[in-house]
Amino acid sequence: MSRLTRRRILGAALLAPVAAGVALRPAQNGGGHEAYFLQLQQALRDAGLFRPTLVIDRAKLDQNIARLREHLPRNKHYRIVAKSLPSLELIRHVRRATGSDRLMSFHQPFLNLIAREVPDAQVLLGKPMPVGAARRFFEHFDARSGFDTARQIEWLVDTPERLAQYRELARARAGEGTAPMRINLELDVGLHRGGLRSAQAVAEAIRSLAAEPSMRFSGFMGYEAHASKMPELLGGPRKALDAAMAFYRQCIDAARSVLGAAYDERSLTLNMGGSSTYELYDESAPCNELAMGSGLVKPTDFDKPTLADHVPACFIATPVLKALDRSDISGLESLTGAMRAWDRNTERAFYLYGGYWHADLVSPPGLQHNLIWGHSTNQELVNGSSKVALEVDDFVFLRPHQSESVFLQFGDIALYDGGRITAAWPVFTPGA
């Protein structure tokens, strides 16, 4: 082997790690707000909202409501999932647009609020409440609203043991002259988060209800959120949903067999569906209503193929408090240059008003969290390259991962409509 050949081989060996390192080096990202977020930023400034703010875009919300109405099978009612839209004004807006008086509630204080402020609502509990929570609801219920608890609430029961607990509450209330409590049975249609798992268990529960004057069977609830997540290797969403509906039909047959001539499907609430699955239903489904909430505002957890024609309608907006041209980490100041050279997306540092929300950065592009610094609920650090067009008092925009708890962290929702903030919608108070 010649000396020249050896030099070439040695040079290639030395350059290989360098080339690999260059290939792995993060690409430089960044830019400014697109026109939509520039307009939203100006609307927030005009409204004086220089604080972390949850924004709902009314036009995008209405676009999603229109999609819901297009997809809802003609023989299915729509039930509004209140936990995912935790604001009375937001719920009222959806009610007006859909014509639905059906709500699904998941929290005792919210149930009391709905009974007081939305007295014409028909409410189905979305999860089985401890019987103590049901008892507390009645203790704090104000009948002056006109809400009829016997006619307008269906309590969800998932086990024989809980049914026995509710029986004791219902008997105590019947002793006070109240009408029977309506009981809806939770079915385990494949999610395996609880609920009755066989038609035999369903039949036994219905027999128990039929024999109890203080209670009345009101229907079924079968939630199938697992279906939209089912990989094609296991048959995909369609197979999972078909299996869920097959079991649901078995439970309906069990109810019909137990009740005989007394079985009246028109008087029952047969609930299924969710934001990530409702578009998979057609008129042949055994339920008579579909529940959906998050899909109307579309946080990131609902970026699913089954919601591809829905658009994000909610954003977190927060001001930049500090914009620095370098990103120094305490104790690691000597490494600032090396970190910056390796990842140009750490060139600048921005400290935000608040932070550590369940949310993803969306605008301006190119921002990223600092993994060494970590998160802060007070002043969140995010980094960006020199390409990021962001200064003090500009806004950063994020998309929530979900709506039900994140919406409750910002006070009133800012309604964005026609280039302006036009309303402030109060959110539910969890412990009220």
Backbone torsions as a table, in degrees:
resi	resn	phi	psi	omega
1	MET	NA	130.5	-177.8
2	SER	-73.8	161.4	178.2
3	ARG	-61.7	-37.1	-178.7
4	LEU	-65.9	-41.0	179.8
5	THR	-65.0	-42.5	178.6
6	ARG	-61.0	-40.8	179.1
7	ARG	-62.3	-40.3	-179.6
8	ARG	-64.9	-42.8	179.2
9	ILE	-64.4	-44.3	179.5
10	LEU	-63.6	-41.8	179.6
11	GLY	-63.5	-41.3	179.4
12	ALA	-64.8	-39.6	179.3
13	ALA	-64.3	-38.0	179.8
14	LEU	-72.6	-34.9	-177.2
15	LEU	-79.6	-22.2	-176.5
16	ALA	-57.8	-48.6	179.0
17	PRO	-63.5	-35.6	178.7
18	VAL	-63.7	-45.0	179.2
19	ALA	-62.6	-40.1	178.7
20	ALA	-64.4	-40.5	179.3
21	GLY	-63.8	-42.2	178.0
22	VAL	-61.8	-39.4	-179.6
23	ALA	-65.8	-33.2	-178.5
24	LEU	-84.7	-12.6	-177.4
25	ARG	-62.5	130.8	-179.7
26	PRO	-58.6	138.0	176.7
27	ALA	-69.6	146.7	178.4
28	GLN	-76.8	126.2	-179.4
29	ASN	-117.7	173.8	174.5
30	GLY	137.5	167.1	-179.8
31	GLY	165.3	-168.6	178.6
32	GLY	-108.0	174.4	176.2
33	HIS	-61.2	139.4	169.2
34	GLU	-71.9	171.3	-172.3
35	ALA	-56.3	-38.9	-177.4
36	TYR	-60.0	-48.0	-176.9
37	PHE	-74.5	-27.8	172.5
38	LEU	-63.0	-42.5	178.7
39	GLN	-67.0	-40.6	179.0
40	LEU	-66.1	-40.1	176.5
41	GLN	-59.0	-45.0	-179.7
42	GLN	-65.9	-36.9	178.2
43	ALA	-62.7	-41.0	178.2
44	LEU	-65.8	-40.7	177.1
45	ARG	-62.9	-44.9	-179.7
46	ASP	-61.9	-32.0	179.7
47	ALA	-84.6	-4.2	180.0
48	GLY	73.3	25.4	-175.9
49	LEU	-97.0	72.4	179.4
50	PHE	-94.3	59.8	-179.7
51	ARG	-155.8	166.6	175.6
52	PRO	-57.9	127.5	-172.2
53	THR	-138.1	135.6	173.4
54	LEU	-92.0	122.2	-176.3
55	VAL	-112.2	135.7	169.0
56	ILE	-115.9	129.4	177.0
57	ASP	-87.7	113.1	-174.4
58	ARG	-63.2	-41.1	-179.0
59	ALA	-62.0	-41.2	179.1
60	LYS	-70.8	-37.9	174.7
61	LEU	-58.8	-47.2	-179.5
62	ASP	-65.7	-33.0	175.8
63	GLN	-62.4	-41.7	178.6
64	ASN	-69.0	-36.5	176.0
65	ILE	-62.6	-39.7	178.0
66	ALA	-62.3	-40.1	177.2
67	ARG	-63.0	-42.4	177.7
68	LEU	-57.1	-47.5	-177.7
69	ARG	-65.4	-33.5	178.2
70	GLU	-68.5	-39.1	-174.3
71	HIS	-85.6	-22.9	-174.9
72	LEU	-64.7	121.8	178.3
73	PRO	-57.9	146.1	-173.7
74	ARG	-61.7	-26.6	-177.4
75	ASN	-98.7	16.7	178.9
76	LYS	-118.8	136.8	171.4
77	HIS	-82.5	163.9	177.8
78	TYR	-111.6	131.6	175.8
79	ARG	-113.4	127.1	-178.2
80	ILE	-80.5	125.1	179.2
81	VAL	-86.8	103.7	-171.0
82	ALA	-67.7	-32.4	-177.8
83	LYS	-64.6	-27.9	-178.8
84	SER	-86.1	-13.3	179.3
85	LEU	-130.0	62.1	-164.5
86	PRO	-79.5	61.4	178.3
87	SER	-153.5	130.1	-179.2
88	LEU	-60.4	-40.5	-179.2
89	GLU	-68.3	-36.6	176.1
90	LEU	-64.9	-44.4	178.1
91	ILE	-62.9	-42.2	179.0
92	ARG	-62.9	-37.5	177.4
93	HIS	-62.8	-45.0	179.8
94	VAL	-66.4	-38.5	178.2
95	ARG	-60.6	-45.9	-179.5
96	ARG	-62.5	-38.5	-175.7
97	ALA	-76.7	-26.7	-176.2
98	THR	-107.3	-18.2	-177.0
99	GLY	74.7	15.2	-177.3
100	SER	-93.8	136.6	172.3
101	ASP	-107.7	11.4	-177.3
102	ARG	-95.8	124.8	177.7
103	LEU	-122.4	153.3	171.8
104	MET	-118.5	124.1	-176.3
105	SER	-117.2	148.3	-173.3
106	PHE	-128.4	4.9	-171.2
107	HIS	-148.5	129.3	-173.8
108	GLN	-55.9	-47.6	177.9
109	PRO	-60.2	-36.5	178.2
110	PHE	-67.5	-36.1	178.3
111	LEU	-63.1	-43.1	176.6
112	ASN	-62.3	-39.5	178.4
113	LEU	-63.3	-45.1	-179.9
114	ILE	-63.1	-42.6	-179.9
115	ALA	-62.0	-32.6	-179.8
116	ARG	-81.3	-41.4	-170.2
117	GLU	-101.0	-18.0	179.6
118	VAL	-128.2	67.1	-168.0
119	PRO	-70.1	-7.5	177.5
120	ASP	-100.6	7.0	-177.5
121	ALA	-76.3	146.6	170.6
122	GLN	-103.0	116.4	-168.4
123	VAL	-113.2	129.2	170.9
124	LEU	-111.2	128.1	174.9
125	LEU	-68.3	133.9	-176.8
126	GLY	-90.2	-8.9	174.4
127	LYS	-149.3	155.1	179.9
128	PRO	-69.4	123.0	179.4
129	MET	-86.7	143.2	167.3
130	PRO	-53.6	140.6	-176.8
131	VAL	-59.6	-27.1	175.9
132	GLY	-64.4	-34.3	176.9
133	ALA	-68.8	-39.4	176.6
134	ALA	-63.4	-41.8	178.6
135	ARG	-62.2	-41.1	179.7
136	ARG	-65.9	-36.4	175.9
137	PHE	-55.2	-48.8	-178.3
138	PHE	-66.0	-34.8	179.6
139	GLU	-64.3	-31.7	-176.8
140	HIS	-104.9	5.9	179.9
141	PHE	-75.8	135.2	178.6
142	ASP	-110.3	106.6	-175.9
143	ALA	-67.5	-12.1	-178.1
144	ARG	-65.7	-16.8	179.0
145	SER	-70.8	-20.3	-176.7
146	GLY	92.0	-1.5	178.9
147	PHE	-71.6	128.9	-178.6
148	ASP	-99.6	104.2	-174.1
149	THR	-64.5	-31.1	-178.7
150	ALA	-73.9	-31.9	-175.5
151	ARG	-97.3	-25.1	-168.5
152	GLN	-112.6	2.2	176.0
153	ILE	-125.2	135.6	169.8
154	GLU	-116.0	117.4	-180.0
155	TRP	-85.2	134.9	-176.4
156	LEU	-91.3	131.3	179.9
157	VAL	-126.0	135.9	-173.3
158	ASP	-117.9	-14.8	-176.8
159	THR	-142.9	159.6	174.0
160	PRO	-59.1	-35.6	-179.3
161	GLU	-64.8	-43.2	178.2
162	ARG	-69.0	-35.2	176.9
163	LEU	-60.5	-39.8	178.2
164	ALA	-65.7	-39.0	177.6
165	GLN	-63.3	-44.0	179.6
166	TYR	-68.9	-30.1	176.6
167	ARG	-60.8	-42.8	179.4
168	GLU	-63.4	-41.3	177.4
169	LEU	-65.1	-44.2	-179.1
170	ALA	-63.2	-39.9	178.9
171	ARG	-65.8	-39.2	178.5
172	ALA	-64.0	-40.0	179.6
173	ARG	-71.4	-36.6	178.3
174	ALA	-63.1	-33.6	177.1
175	GLY	-64.0	-19.8	177.0
176	GLU	-93.9	6.0	176.0
177	GLY	89.5	15.8	-179.7
178	THR	-86.2	161.9	179.0
179	ALA	-76.7	164.2	-178.6
180	PRO	-58.9	146.1	174.2
181	MET	-80.0	136.9	178.7
182	ARG	-86.3	129.9	-176.2
183	ILE	-119.6	121.3	175.2
184	ASN	-103.6	136.9	-175.7
185	LEU	-97.6	127.8	176.7
186	GLU	-80.9	131.0	179.2
187	LEU	-108.0	138.9	172.2
188	ASP	-88.0	95.6	-176.9
189	VAL	-93.9	16.6	176.5
190	GLY	130.9	-15.4	178.8
191	LEU	-72.4	-28.9	179.0
192	HIS	59.5	39.7	174.5
193	ARG	-103.9	8.7	-177.8
194	GLY	123.3	171.4	-177.4
195	GLY	109.8	167.8	-179.3
196	LEU	-71.2	134.9	-170.1
197	ARG	-111.3	3.8	177.9
198	SER	-146.9	154.2	177.0
199	ALA	-63.4	-31.7	178.0
200	GLN	-64.1	-43.6	177.8
201	ALA	-63.1	-37.0	177.6
202	VAL	-64.4	-46.1	-179.5
203	ALA	-60.8	-41.9	179.6
204	GLU	-64.2	-40.2	179.2
205	ALA	-65.1	-40.6	-179.4
206	ILE	-69.3	-37.7	175.6
207	ARG	-61.1	-41.6	178.9
208	SER	-62.8	-41.8	179.0
209	LEU	-67.7	-40.0	-178.7
210	ALA	-65.3	-27.0	-178.8
211	ALA	-88.7	-2.0	-175.0
212	GLU	-112.3	109.2	-177.3
213	PRO	-62.1	-23.8	-176.2
214	SER	-87.4	1.1	-179.1
215	MET	-135.6	157.0	179.2
216	ARG	-142.1	131.1	175.9
217	PHE	-67.0	128.3	-176.3
218	SER	-120.6	-4.9	177.0
219	GLY	143.5	-161.4	-177.2
220	PHE	-129.6	152.9	169.6
221	MET	-131.4	123.9	179.7
222	GLY	-130.4	105.8	-176.9
223	TYR	-94.6	133.6	-172.0
224	GLU	-129.7	48.0	-178.4
225	ALA	-62.2	-21.7	-179.8
226	HIS	-66.4	-24.4	-172.1
227	ALA	-61.3	-44.6	-176.7
228	SER	-68.9	-17.6	-178.8
229	LYS	-96.8	-3.7	-174.2
230	MET	-71.1	123.3	-179.6
231	PRO	-70.0	155.6	-180.0
232	GLU	-61.5	-27.7	178.3
233	LEU	-58.8	-30.1	-180.0
234	LEU	-103.9	16.2	176.3
235	GLY	106.2	-11.1	175.6
236	GLY	74.4	179.2	-177.1
237	PRO	-58.5	-38.5	-175.2
238	ARG	-63.0	-45.3	-179.9
239	LYS	-64.4	-42.0	-179.7
240	ALA	-64.4	-40.9	-179.9
241	LEU	-70.0	-38.2	177.3
242	ASP	-61.8	-39.9	178.1
243	ALA	-65.7	-40.1	178.5
244	ALA	-62.1	-43.7	-178.5
245	MET	-71.0	-31.7	177.5
246	ALA	-63.7	-43.7	177.5
247	PHE	-66.7	-39.1	178.8
248	TYR	-58.6	-42.0	178.6
249	ARG	-64.3	-37.4	176.9
250	GLN	-61.3	-38.1	-179.5
251	CYS	-70.8	-36.3	174.8
252	ILE	-64.1	-42.4	177.8
253	ASP	-61.8	-38.1	178.2
254	ALA	-64.2	-42.1	178.5
255	ALA	-63.8	-42.5	-179.8
256	ARG	-64.4	-38.7	179.9
257	SER	-67.2	-41.6	-178.2
258	VAL	-71.4	-43.2	-172.3
259	LEU	-86.9	-22.0	178.4
260	GLY	58.9	-129.1	-177.2
261	ALA	-64.7	-19.3	-179.6
262	ALA	-79.0	-10.4	179.7
263	TYR	-71.2	122.8	-180.0
264	ASP	-136.0	99.3	-175.1
265	GLU	-62.6	-28.4	-179.0
266	ARG	-66.1	-24.0	-179.2
267	SER	-93.9	-1.6	-176.3
268	LEU	-101.5	151.4	170.8
269	THR	-97.9	110.7	179.9
270	LEU	-112.2	91.6	-168.4
271	ASN	-100.2	136.8	171.0
272	MET	-145.6	-176.4	170.4
273	GLY	92.8	167.5	177.5
274	GLY	-170.7	173.0	-175.8
275	SER	-58.7	-39.6	-174.8
276	SER	-83.9	-3.9	-176.5
277	THR	-125.8	-15.0	-168.4
278	TYR	-60.9	-28.8	-179.0
279	GLU	-72.0	-11.4	-179.8
280	LEU	-83.9	-7.8	-175.7
281	TYR	-89.6	149.7	170.3
282	ASP	-132.7	-171.8	-173.5
283	GLU	-67.6	-17.1	-177.6
284	SER	-79.7	-9.2	-178.1
285	ALA	-61.9	145.3	-174.7
286	PRO	-74.2	-12.1	-179.8
287	CYS	-80.7	167.5	173.6
288	ASN	-117.5	4.0	174.2
289	GLU	-153.4	155.9	177.7
290	LEU	-124.9	136.7	178.1
291	ALA	-99.8	145.7	-179.9
292	MET	-167.4	139.7	179.2
293	GLY	-145.4	-59.1	-173.8
294	SER	-59.4	-32.5	-178.7
295	GLY	-61.8	-17.6	179.4
296	LEU	-77.6	-22.0	176.0
297	VAL	-114.8	-19.1	172.7
298	LYS	52.2	70.2	166.5
299	PRO	-68.5	173.2	-169.5
300	THR	-66.2	-27.5	178.1
301	ASP	-61.8	-13.7	-178.0
302	PHE	-112.0	24.6	170.2
303	ASP	-80.1	72.5	-175.6
304	LYS	-114.3	151.7	175.3
305	PRO	-55.8	-31.0	-179.6
306	THR	-73.6	-7.6	175.9
307	LEU	-123.5	29.7	-174.2
308	ALA	-62.8	-27.3	-178.7
309	ASP	-93.9	7.8	170.6
310	HIS	-96.2	154.2	-176.2
311	VAL	-121.0	150.0	174.8
312	PRO	-59.9	128.5	-178.3
313	ALA	-123.2	3.3	-179.2
314	CYS	-132.0	140.8	-178.6
315	PHE	-143.7	150.6	168.1
316	ILE	-99.2	130.7	177.1
317	ALA	-118.5	132.5	179.1
318	THR	-146.2	140.5	-177.4
319	PRO	-73.4	153.8	170.8
320	VAL	-84.0	122.7	179.0
321	LEU	-87.4	-36.7	-175.6
322	LYS	-142.1	134.7	177.2
323	ALA	-126.8	111.3	-174.9
324	LEU	-113.1	148.2	-178.6
325	ASP	-88.2	6.5	173.5
326	ARG	-149.6	158.4	-176.1
327	SER	-121.6	92.1	179.4
328	ASP	-93.6	133.6	176.0
329	ILE	-107.1	130.5	-177.0
330	SER	-53.1	128.8	179.4
331	GLY	85.4	-14.6	-178.4
332	LEU	-121.4	24.6	-176.1
333	GLU	-57.2	-34.8	-178.1
334	SER	-66.8	-16.9	-179.0
335	LEU	-96.3	-0.3	-177.2
336	THR	-55.4	-46.3	-178.4
337	GLY	-62.7	-41.9	-179.0
338	ALA	-66.7	-42.7	178.6
339	MET	-62.1	-41.8	-179.1
340	ARG	-65.5	-39.7	-179.7
341	ALA	-67.2	-38.3	-179.4
342	TRP	-72.1	-48.1	-177.6
343	ASP	-123.5	99.8	-177.6
344	ARG	-66.1	-11.1	177.0
345	ASN	-77.9	2.1	174.0
346	THR	-108.4	12.7	-176.6
347	GLU	-61.7	-41.3	-176.5
348	ARG	-114.4	155.1	-180.0
349	ALA	-124.9	134.4	179.2
350	PHE	-127.9	126.9	177.1
351	TYR	-104.5	125.3	-172.6
352	LEU	-98.1	159.6	173.7
353	TYR	-77.8	103.0	-176.9
354	GLY	84.3	-170.5	178.0
355	GLY	152.6	-166.8	-178.6
356	TYR	57.4	37.7	174.5
357	TRP	-86.6	158.9	170.4
358	HIS	-76.3	85.4	-173.2
359	ALA	-160.9	158.7	178.3
360	ASP	-112.8	139.9	175.6
361	LEU	-67.3	131.8	-178.8
362	VAL	-126.5	-26.6	-178.7
363	SER	-156.5	137.4	0.3
364	PRO	-71.3	162.1	-178.8
365	PRO	-69.4	152.4	174.0
366	GLY	97.8	-1.8	178.6
367	LEU	-81.1	149.3	178.1
368	GLN	-149.6	152.8	176.7
369	HIS	-76.0	150.4	178.3
370	ASN	-90.8	113.2	-173.6
371	LEU	-69.5	-26.7	179.8
372	ILE	-78.5	-44.9	-178.6
373	TRP	-67.0	-39.6	-177.4
374	GLY	86.1	-163.1	-175.2
375	HIS	-104.6	159.8	175.1
376	SER	-144.1	133.6	174.5
377	THR	-80.3	-9.7	-177.9
378	ASN	-97.9	-57.3	178.7
379	GLN	-137.6	91.3	-178.9
380	GLU	-70.0	132.2	175.2
381	LEU	-92.2	127.7	170.1
382	VAL	-128.6	147.4	-179.1
383	ASN	-110.1	159.7	176.1
384	GLY	-159.8	164.5	178.8
385	SER	-82.3	178.0	177.4
386	SER	-65.6	-13.4	178.1
387	LYS	-78.5	-15.7	-177.8
388	VAL	-73.7	118.1	-179.1
389	ALA	-89.7	89.5	-173.6
390	LEU	-152.6	130.1	-179.8
391	GLU	-132.9	174.1	178.3
392	VAL	-56.3	136.8	-179.8
393	ASP	77.5	-3.8	166.0
394	ASP	-72.4	167.1	-179.9
395	PHE	-107.6	146.6	167.8
396	VAL	-107.7	140.9	-177.7
397	PHE	-116.6	138.8	179.3
398	LEU	-129.7	158.4	171.7
399	ARG	-108.7	125.8	177.2
400	PRO	-62.0	149.9	173.5
401	HIS	-72.9	-34.6	180.0
402	GLN	-147.5	171.0	-177.5
403	SER	-105.8	-33.7	-165.0
404	GLU	-61.5	-38.0	177.5
405	SER	-105.5	-34.2	-177.9
406	VAL	-62.9	-38.6	-178.6
407	PHE	-60.1	-25.4	-173.9
408	LEU	-81.8	-0.4	-171.4
409	GLN	-96.8	1.0	-169.5
410	PHE	-125.3	4.7	-173.4
411	GLY	76.2	-150.0	-175.1
412	ASP	-59.4	140.5	171.8
413	ILE	-74.0	134.2	174.7
414	ALA	-90.6	118.6	179.3
415	LEU	-87.9	119.4	-179.2
416	TYR	-99.9	122.7	-174.4
417	ASP	-151.6	121.3	176.3
418	GLY	64.1	33.9	177.5
419	GLY	84.4	5.5	-178.8
420	ARG	-135.7	158.9	167.6
421	ILE	-85.9	113.6	-170.3
422	THR	-105.9	-13.5	-177.4
423	ALA	-160.0	158.9	172.8
424	ALA	-119.4	116.2	-177.1
425	TRP	-102.0	110.3	178.3
426	PRO	-61.0	145.8	177.6
427	VAL	-100.1	166.5	177.5
428	PHE	-62.3	152.5	173.8
429	THR	-106.1	113.4	-170.2
430	PRO	-56.7	-37.2	-173.9
431	GLY	-104.9	14.8	-175.8
432	ALA	-66.1	NA	NA
